[in-house]
């Protein structure tokens, strides 16, 4: 995957010039700062970045001397993660700071490295969070086992607690004054504005929630899915203006969820490039991703993909919602709206193809089998 990154970044992968140039620049940066370090490719790589593991030790540390210069906010005598990212998949320092404030130790502390890289690439340093990706955990082998293991319960419970903690501690208030009888746009017409509670949602996804749902209601690949998108759009338009918006992780998939390898307790959330302020619950599609897997069906051609839930999925789904309401009692009265926002997240996350980060093409039956499989399963639509 790391080799593909350099090609996508527009650098000469065949000669490895891009990779070598970036590696040299990172090494020179730490050398200039008088730090001895070992720089190596990180075990886990993402699609949008090339990740390095930097194990650094100040020069002369054996003699009790400290380096004359350090990178601001970067820990010494520790392991640092350095990510190289193209501009289109860069990290917003204000967003990652908000993630740290919102999620505490579950989010890394991130800062930009002062280094010049080719092709307008940017480098970011962050502390190494403990744990392994949830995607590295072996999936339950049998769909007949309906009693979840203690580790599976721990994973879902700890994730629910982390998400519940983002619920505002005080009642939400409308961002702007509205008439006593606000005029809602029609659900069957193109929309660019809507309920007051969406006002803080100014990111690339949040600012387009209504138009995107409208597009999906017209273009998803089956009547059932189109009807579900239209139903969700209508529900979104009727949610109270006091509904809270919070920072949502923009790609809550198993590979971005870190867990203790022994207990499966949540230890971190990584890859905040797509994070946005969105209605509470939009990222709850991530729960379903932990409850099953995409597999090939038993169709004759063997090419159709389906999302198969584990046998313990229903129990774990109840564990999630029970934990959520136990952690934040006021969530209980908003449960119907939260479930609507969960469906919004499913539709927006699975309804548009990735296409290298463009995310503007509605998924198609043959070309986007995994996304369509997740849509059908998560929304309960055939």
N, C-alpha and C positions, 0 to 999 in steps of 0.2 A: 504493500500500500504506500509506503514512503516513496518508492520509486515513481509511482503514478503522480504523486504530489508535485514533483518537479516538472513533469510534463504539463500538468494542469496550470502550473504557475508560469508557463511559457519559457522555461529555461531548458538548456540542452542536456536532457537526461542521458543521452547516449554517451556523452563524454564526461558526465557527472560534474560538469563545470559549475552548474548552479549550486549543487549540494556542497561541493568543495569550497566554493567561494563563501557560502554562508557559514560553514563550519569554521573556516579560517577566521572570519570576522568575529565570531563568537569567542573563539580561543584568544584572539588578539585583545579583545575587550577585557577578558578576565586577566590576561597577562599584564596589560597596561595598569590594571588595578592592583597588581602585585599579589595575585592570588594563584596558588597552585591548585589545579583542578583536573579532574578526569571528566571528559565530555564524551558521551556515548549515546547512541540511538535508544530512545525509551522503548520499553517492551510493548506498550499499547499505543497505536497510532490511529488518528482520526482521518476523515476524508478531507477536511478543510485546513489541516495544519501538519507541520512536520515537528515532532516533539523530541527534545533532547533531555537527557538526564545529566545534570552537572553536580558532581560530587566535589566540593571545594574545601581546601584547607589553606589558611593564610600562610604565606612564606615565613619561615623562621618561627613558626608556631612552637616548634620544639624548644626554642629558647625563650618562650614567653613573650615574643614580640608580636605586635599587631600590624596588619597592613596599613600603609600610610593613607590609602584611599579605599573606599568601598562603594558599591552601588547603593544608592539611597533605598532604605527599607528592606534590603536583601539580607537574610540571615547568614551568619558566618558559621563555619564548621558544620554545615548541614547540606542536605541535598536540595537542589533547586531544579525545578522544571522550567525549561526554556521552550517556548513555542514560536515557530516561524509561521507567519500567516500572510496570505495575500490581502490587499486592501479590502477587497469585497467581502472577506470573511474576518475582518479585523475585530478586535475587542474594544468596546467602549469603556473607557476607564471610569466614567461616571456610573455606568450600569454595573460593572464588577464591584465598585465600591458599595453600591446599593445592595448588591447580592450579599456582600460580606456583612453589611449592617443587618440585613433581613435574616440571613440563614446562619450567621455566626461562624463557628468552626467548620461547618459543613461546606463552606465556600472558601476558595483559596484567596490569599492576598496577592494581587496582581499589579505589576507596574511595567511600563514600557522601558525597554533597554535602549540606551543611547548608542546605536550602532547603525551604520549605513549598509543596506543589503540591496542586491540587484532586483530588478523587476518590481520595484516599489513594495517589496516584502517588508514586513515589520516583525520585530522580535519582542516577546513579552516574557518576563520572568515571574514565577509564582512558587509558593511553597508546595512541597510534595505532601498531598493529603494521604492519610493511611488507607489501607484496604485494597481490594481488587475489584474490577468491574463486575457488576452483577451478571453480565453476559458470560463471564468465565465460570459461573457456577453451573454444574451439571443439572440439566432439567429433569424433573421427575419422570422416570421412564414409563410409567403406566398411567393411563387416563382413568383407570378403575379405582385408584387410590384416592378416596374422597377426604380422608383425614390428613390435614397438612402436617408436615414435620414442624418441630419447635423452631427450626431455623427459618422456615418459610413464614411462619407466624411473626417471628421477630422482624424479618425484612419488611413485611407489609405494615406492621405496627409502627416501626420506627419511621418509615416513610410517611405514614399518616400523621404522626406527631410533628414531623418537620413541616409538612404542608399546612397543618392546622395552626402552627405558630405564626404563619404569615397573615392570618385573619386579624384585622385591626382590633386593637384593644378597646377602642371606643367606637360608638356607632358612627357609621359613615354618613356624611352630609353631602348634598348635591354640590357640585363644583360651581354652578351658576344658578341664578334665579330662573325659575320656569313658571309659565302660567299655571293657574290652578287646574286647567284642563289641557295639558300639552297635546299638540297635534302630532300624532305618530305617522311616519311615512307608511304607505301601503307595502305589504310584504311581497306583492307581485309586480313591483316596479323598481327600476334601478334606484339605488340609494347611496348617498354619500355622507349623510348626517343622520342622527337619530337620538336615542335616549341620552339624557344628561350624564348618566353614570359612565358612558363611554368617552366622555370628554378628555379624561387623563390619558386615554389610550392613543398615543400619537406616533407610535412606532410603525414600521412597515406592515405589520400584521394588524395591530390594533386599530390603525386608522382606516383599515379596509375591511373590517369584520362584516359589515352589512353588505357592501357590494360583492364581497367574496361569497357569502352565503347565497346571495341572489344568483350569482353565476353558477354555483353548484346546484341550486334548485332547478336550473334549466339544462345543465350539461353533464351531470353525473351519468355513468353508463347503464343505469337501470331505473325503471319507473319507481321502484321502492326506495332507492337511494335518493332520487330527486324529490320524492314526496317527503322524506325524512328531513332533507335540507330545508325545504319550504316550511315544514312544521317548526323546525328549530329557529328559523328566521322570524317567524311570527312570535314565537315564545320570547326571543331576545328583545323584540320591540315592546313587549309588555312587562318586562322586568322593572321593578321599582327603581327610581332614580337614586335611591340610597344604597343600592347594591355596591359592595366594595370592590375596588380595583387594587391589585397588588403586583409585585414583581413576580412574574412567572418564568420558570426555566423554559427556554424555547425548544429544547430537544431532549425531553425526559425519556430517554431510551436506556435499556439495561447497560450499555457500554459507558454511559455517562453517570451511572449510579454506582458509587463505591460502597463496598460492604466489608465488614470484618470476615475474613475467610473461614473462621471457626464458627462464629455465632450468627453471621449474616446480618448483624446490626448495621444500620446505615452509618457510614463514616464520612461521606462526602458527596458532593455534586460537582461535576466538572463540565467544561465546555459551555461558557456563558455567552457565546457569540450571538446567539439568537434570542437571548432573554429580553423580555419587554414587560412593561406595565400593561396588564390585561385583567379582565374580570376574574375574580377568585374562582378557581376550579378549571380554568381552561387547560392547564397542564395535566389534568387527571387522567388523560389517555395513557400516561405513563404507567399507571397501575395495571391496566390490562396487558401491557407489554410484558409485565412480570408474571402474568397468570397463564401464559400459553406461548406458542411458537408458530411460526409460519412453516408449513410443510407442503409437500406435493400430495395431491389427492390420489385416490385409487382409480381415477378416470383412465380410460383405455390408452389415451395418448400420454398419460403420466405427466402432463405439463401444467395442469391447473393447480394453482396454489390456494390453500385454505389456511385459516388461522385456527389451530386446534388448542382449545383450552385444556389445561391440566385438570385432573379429576377433582382437585381440591379448590378449584377456582371460585366456586360459589361461596364456600366457607370463607375463603380469604377476602372475597369482596365484602362480605358482611363484617369481617374483622376490620377492614379499612374504614367503613362508614361508622361502625361502632366506636372506633378509636377517635375518629374525627369529631364526632359529637360529644364524646367524653372529654376531649381536650378543650373544646370550645363549645360550651353548652348553647350559646346563641346561634350556632350553626344550624341547630335542629330546625328552627323556624324558617330557615332559608334553604332547606334541603332540596326542594323542588327546583329552585333557581340554580343551585349549585350543579344539579344533575343536567340542567339545560346547558350550563357553561361547559361541563364535561363533554357534552355532545358537540358543542361548538369547537372545542379543541380537537376532537376526533375528526370532524369534517375538515377543518383547516389544515390539520397535520397530515391526514391521509388522503384528502380530496384533491390536492395539487401535487403534481410530479416535481421531484427535486430538480432535475435538468441542470445540474451543475450550480444550483443555488438560485436559479431564476424564480422558481416556485410560482409560475403564473399559468401553467397549462393544467387543465382539469385531467385527472387520471383517466386512462382508457383501459378497456377490458383486457386486451391482449398485451399491451405494452407495459402495463404497470400492475402486474399480478399481485405483488405483495401488498401494495397500498389498497387495492380493491378488496383483497381478502380481509385486511384489517378493518376496513370500513364496514363490511358486511357483518363481521363477527362482533365488533365493538358496539355497533348500532342495532344489532339484532335484526338486520334486514336481509332477506334472501336475495 
